[in-house]
Amino acid sequence: MREYLPILLFLIVAAVFAGSTIGMSSLIVPRRRNARKDSAYECGVDPVGNARARFTIKFYLVAVVFILFDIEAVFLYPWAVTFRQLGLYGLVEMLLFIVILLVGYVYLLKKRAFEWD
């Protein structure tokens, strides 16, 4: 248990620091509420309409596809860093990975998932 003492001490210091920072900010900062501060703000555009509007399923599909291709980019970075150590095997594996994603992308194009109409 002696090895875990520095970790426990670190957690205690972190919790005390976080709690004291939040506590001090709530004591120091003045609270002046008004309608303009309490209104929703989105990139300089005044809020119009109901915030609970329904989105079409295509919106979510595009979001999921975006995340999928984001993950592909995340996997490409470590591969590029270790490309020389991986050799031909690493190249073939990454090409296979990209081909699988490309097949999915072509499928989405054929299903017209990127069209909003």
Protein Blocks (a to p, Z undefined) as FASTA:
>chain_A
ZZmmmmmmmmmmmmmmmmmmmmmmmmmpccdddfklmpcceehiacedjfkbccdfklmm
mmmmmmmmmmmmmmmmmmmmmmmmnmmmlmmmmmmmmmmmmmmmmmmmmnopmbcZZ
